[in-house]
């Protein structure tokens, strides 16, 4: 999934689950920032204080994607949560260990992750952790069938866009150049770096897309993103309603039907290839009061002026720079409670819980 879902749709779901704007804004910002927190290492301050952070994403061209440990530390806990074949703890899917690692929608592992987040709701970083959890939870639908490691399991073929109306730019190019356009690009990525859904390009991320592919065994897999994303919305809303109550087993209503229909309509009608373009249109709908909560001007700044990082460290660099580890920042007492620091606190707690507490129950040693 991309910024249109992780930020805008997550905000809508948070509001519909009962959160007011300030809380929903933190949840949605955190959900998207999982894709934008690409730097790790120590932040050093002029007074001698320091803060150690981790990253929750690598760009696809990042050399770290070739390192197995980096994959386990980033892609597994934050983007391709192992699904254990959708089996409960103590049971194993047929086949080799890789079958346990493949991401599955709303798996027992995913539900344990959500429960752990709810049980940790009284922390300063709880809303930030909820946003991170909602990112990973949503991705179990979009990333199903793929694994967050470099493995032939991810090497797919015969990628096919089955949408026939309102063709996107990629579809038009495909019509002009022939099926070779997507198929060859998919094959190139899959052969070079069979990590995650790289060989499927952005097909798993576009809410409107109906598509198919042949998996590594040659079996045809059909995907209806609108159906999958709408199911994800229902479960994310329920998870956030349970978080508000503080009970992971609470019986909750889920999405109001009128808003569920509106979300489905936007998934189907907003068919821009670029996630940023879809995101802008979602923000426009939120700003005119399209849903059953008051209109609000919502924005998202990953880096640069006005971002969480700018507020925390007074840096306005639009891009993360590797030499910042040699820089010293001025320390302010409110750093300890700022959104940027609390988000990074939550990242570390989430990763530790996934790798050391949840996955071992399923016989999965991830790092």
C-alpha positions in Angstrom: 0.0 0.0 0.0 1.1 3.6 -0.6 0.5 7.0 1.0 -3.1 7.2 -0.1 -4.0 4.3 2.1 -1.4 4.5 4.8 -2.0 8.2 5.5 -5.4 9.3 4.2 -7.5 6.1 4.5 -6.0 5.3 7.9 -6.9 8.8 9.1 -10.5 8.2 7.9 -10.6 4.9 9.6 -9.3 6.4 12.8 -12.0 9.0 12.8 -14.7 6.5 12.1 -13.5 4.3 14.9 -14.0 7.3 17.3 -10.7 9.1 17.5 -10.8 12.9 17.4 -8.6 14.8 14.9 -5.4 15.3 17.0 -5.2 11.6 17.8 -6.2 10.4 14.4 -3.6 12.7 12.9 -0.8 11.1 15.0 -2.1 7.6 14.1 -2.2 8.3 10.3 1.1 10.2 10.3 2.8 7.3 12.1 1.3 4.8 9.7 2.7 6.5 6.7 6.0 7.5 8.3 6.9 3.7 8.5 7.6 4.0 4.8 9.6 7.2 5.2 11.8 6.5 8.2 14.8 5.3 6.2 17.7 6.4 8.5 19.1 4.6 11.5 21.9 5.3 14.0 22.6 7.8 16.8 21.4 11.4 17.0 24.0 13.3 19.0 23.2 16.6 20.9 25.5 19.5 21.8 24.9 18.9 25.5 26.3 15.3 25.3 22.9 13.6 25.2 22.2 11.0 22.4 19.3 9.1 21.0 19.6 5.8 19.1 17.0 5.2 16.3 16.2 2.4 13.9 14.8 2.6 10.4 11.5 1.0 9.3 12.1 1.1 5.5 14.8 0.9 2.8 14.3 2.3 -0.6 14.3 -0.5 -3.3 17.7 0.7 -4.7 19.2 0.7 -1.2 22.2 -1.7 -1.0 20.9 -2.9 2.4 18.2 -4.8 0.5 20.9 -7.3 -0.5 21.7 -7.9 3.2 19.8 -10.8 4.7 19.9 -9.3 8.3 18.6 -5.9 7.1 15.7 -7.7 5.4 14.8 -9.5 8.6 15.1 -6.4 10.7 13.0 -4.1 8.4 10.9 -5.9 5.8 9.7 -8.7 8.1 8.5 -6.7 11.1 7.3 -3.6 9.3 6.1 -4.7 5.8 5.8 -8.4 5.2 4.7 -9.9 8.5 5.1 -13.7 8.4 1.7 -15.4 8.2 2.6 -19.0 9.3 0.2 -20.3 6.6 -2.7 -18.6 8.5 -2.3 -21.3 11.1 -2.3 -20.7 14.9 0.8 -21.0 17.1 2.1 -24.5 17.4 1.0 -25.6 13.9 3.1 -25.5 10.7 2.2 -25.1 7.0 3.3 -27.9 4.7 6.6 -27.4 3.0 9.9 -25.7 4.0 10.5 -22.9 6.5 9.8 -20.2 3.8 6.1 -21.2 3.9 6.0 -19.8 7.4 7.5 -16.5 6.3 5.0 -15.8 3.5 2.7 -12.9 4.4 -1.0 -13.8 4.9 -4.0 -11.4 5.4 -5.3 -11.1 8.9 -3.2 -14.1 10.1 -3.0 -15.3 13.7 0.4 -13.6 13.8 -1.2 -10.3 12.7 -3.9 -10.6 15.3 -1.3 -11.2 18.0 0.5 -8.1 16.8 -2.7 -6.0 17.1 -3.4 -7.4 20.6 0.1 -6.6 21.8 -0.4 -3.0 20.6 -3.8 -2.7 22.5 -2.3 -4.1 25.7 0.4 -1.4 25.5 -2.0 1.4 25.1 -1.1 3.4 28.2 2.4 4.4 27.0 3.4 7.9 25.8 4.0 6.4 22.4 0.8 4.3 22.2 -0.9 6.3 19.4 2.4 6.2 17.4 2.6 2.4 17.9 -1.0 2.1 16.9 -0.2 3.8 13.6 2.8 1.6 13.0 0.7 -1.5 13.8 -2.1 -0.3 11.4 0.6 0.0 8.6 1.8 -3.5 9.1 -1.8 -4.9 9.6 -3.0 -3.3 6.3 0.0 -4.6 4.4 -0.9 -8.2 5.3 -3.7 -7.8 2.7 -1.7 -5.9 0.1 1.5 -8.0 0.5 -0.2 -11.4 0.8 1.6 -14.2 -1.0 5.0 -12.5 -0.8 7.8 -12.7 1.8 10.1 -10.1 3.2 13.3 -11.9 2.3 15.2 -12.4 -0.9 13.9 -15.8 -2.1 12.6 -17.4 -5.3 9.2 -17.5 -3.6 8.9 -13.9 -4.7 9.9 -14.5 -8.3 6.6 -14.3 -10.2 5.7 -14.1 -13.9 2.9 -13.3 -16.3 1.9 -10.1 -14.5 -1.4 -9.0 -15.9 -3.6 -5.9 -15.3 -7.1 -7.0 -15.9 -8.8 -3.6 -15.6 -10.6 -2.8 -18.8 -12.1 0.7 -18.1 -10.4 4.0 -17.4 -7.0 2.6 -18.2 -4.1 4.0 -16.3 -0.9 5.3 -17.8 0.8 1.9 -17.2 -2.1 0.2 -18.9 -1.9 2.5 -21.9 1.8 1.9 -22.2 1.1 -1.8 -22.0 -1.5 -1.5 -24.7 1.0 0.4 -26.9 4.1 -1.7 -26.3 2.3 -5.0 -25.7 2.4 -7.3 -22.7 6.2 -7.1 -22.9 6.1 -3.8 -21.0 5.0 -5.1 -17.6 6.2 -8.7 -18.0 9.8 -7.9 -18.9 10.1 -5.2 -16.2 8.6 -7.7 -13.7 11.0 -10.4 -14.8 14.0 -8.0 -14.5 13.1 -7.0 -11.0 12.3 -10.6 -9.9 15.5 -12.0 -11.4 17.7 -9.2 -10.0 16.2 -8.9 -6.5 13.4 -11.3 -5.6 12.5 -9.4 -2.4 8.9 -8.8 -1.4 6.5 -7.9 -4.2 9.2 -6.2 -6.2 8.5 -8.4 -9.3 4.8 -7.4 -9.0 5.8 -3.7 -9.3 3.1 -1.4 -7.7 0.2 -3.8 -8.6 -0.4 -4.8 -5.0 -0.5 -1.2 -3.9 -3.2 0.3 -6.1 -6.7 0.1 -4.5 -8.6 0.0 -7.8 -6.6 -2.7 -9.6 -7.8 -6.2 -10.6 -4.8 -8.2 -11.6 -3.2 -11.6 -11.8 0.2 -13.4 -11.9 1.8 -16.8 -12.0 3.5 -17.6 -8.7 6.9 -19.3 -8.5 5.2 -22.7 -9.0 3.4 -21.5 -12.1 0.0 -21.3 -10.4 -2.3 -18.5 -11.5 -3.1 -16.1 -8.7 -6.0 -13.6 -9.1 -6.2 -10.5 -7.0 -9.0 -8.0 -6.5 -7.4 -5.1 -4.6 -10.6 -3.2 -4.0 -12.1 -6.3 -2.3 -8.9 -6.9 -0.3 -8.4 -3.2 0.7 -12.1 -2.9 1.8 -11.7 -6.0 4.0 -8.6 -4.5 5.5 -10.5 -1.3 6.2 -13.1 -3.2 8.2 -10.5 -5.0 10.3 -8.4 -1.9 10.9 -11.5 0.0 12.1 -12.4 -2.8 14.5 -8.8 -2.9 15.7 -8.8 0.8 16.5 -12.2 0.5 18.2 -10.8 -2.2 20.4 -7.8 -0.1 21.1 -10.0 2.8 22.3 -11.9 0.4 24.6 -8.6 -1.2 25.7 -9.9 -4.7 25.2 -8.5 -6.8 22.3 -11.5 -9.2 22.5 -14.2 -6.6 22.6 -17.3 -7.0 20.3 -17.2 -3.8 18.1 -19.4 -2.6 15.2 -16.7 -1.9 12.6 -17.3 0.6 9.8 -20.6 2.4 9.4 -22.1 1.1 6.1 -22.5 4.6 4.6 -18.8 5.3 5.0 -17.8 1.8 3.9 -19.6 2.5 0.7 -17.9 5.8 0.3 -14.5 4.3 0.8 -15.2 1.6 -1.7 -16.3 4.2 -4.2 -13.1 6.2 -3.8 -11.0 3.0 -4.1 -12.7 2.3 -7.5 -12.9 5.8 -8.9 -9.5 7.3 -8.0 -7.3 5.5 -10.6 -4.1 7.5 -10.7 -1.0 5.4 -11.1 0.9 7.6 -8.7 0.2 7.2 -5.0 0.9 10.8 -4.3 -1.8 11.9 -6.8 -4.3 9.5 -5.2 -3.4 10.8 -1.8 -4.1 14.4 -2.8 -7.6 13.5 -4.0 -8.3 11.7 -0.8 -7.2 14.8 1.2 -9.6 16.9 -1.0 -12.5 14.6 -0.1 -11.6 14.8 3.6 -11.4 18.6 3.3 -15.0 18.9 2.0 -16.5 16.6 4.7 -17.1 13.6 2.4 -17.3 11.3 5.4 -19.4 11.2 8.5 -17.0 13.4 10.6 -16.4 17.1 10.2 -14.3 18.5 7.3 -10.6 19.0 8.1 -7.6 20.2 6.3 -5.1 17.3 6.6 -1.5 17.2 5.4 1.6 15.1 5.6 5.2 16.3 5.5 7.7 13.5 5.7 10.9 15.5 5.9 11.8 19.2 5.7 10.1 22.3 7.2 7.1 21.5 9.3 7.9 17.8 9.6 8.1 15.9 12.8 11.8 15.6 12.3 12.1 19.4 11.9 10.1 20.0 15.1 12.4 17.6 17.0 15.8 18.4 15.7 15.3 21.8 13.9 16.6 20.3 10.6 14.9 21.3 7.4 16.7 18.9 5.1 14.2 17.5 2.7 16.2 14.3 2.4 17.9 12.2 5.0 21.7 12.6 4.8 24.1 9.9 5.8 26.5 12.5 7.3 24.0 13.7 9.8 25.4 11.1 12.2 28.4 13.4 12.5 26.3 16.4 13.2 25.3 17.6 16.7 21.9 19.0 17.3 20.7 21.4 20.0 18.9 19.6 22.7 15.5 20.8 24.1 13.8 19.2 27.1 10.6 18.6 25.1 12.5 16.3 22.7 11.6 13.5 25.1 7.9 13.9 24.3 8.0 15.1 20.7 6.2 13.1 18.0 9.4 12.2 16.1 11.0 10.6 19.2 7.9 8.9 20.3 7.5 7.4 16.8 11.0 6.0 17.0 10.4 4.7 20.5 7.3 2.9 19.1 9.3 1.5 16.2 11.8 -0.1 18.5 9.1 -1.6 20.8 7.1 -2.9 17.8 10.2 -4.6 16.3 11.3 -6.1 19.5 7.8 -7.5 20.2 7.4 -9.0 16.7 10.9 -10.6 16.5 11.4 -11.7 20.1 7.9 -12.2 21.6 5.4 -13.0 18.8 7.2 -14.8 16.0 8.9 -17.3 18.3 5.5 -18.6 19.4 5.1 -19.7 15.8 8.5 -21.3 15.5 9.9 -18.4 13.5 13.4 -17.1 14.3 13.6 -13.9 12.2 16.8 -12.2 13.4 
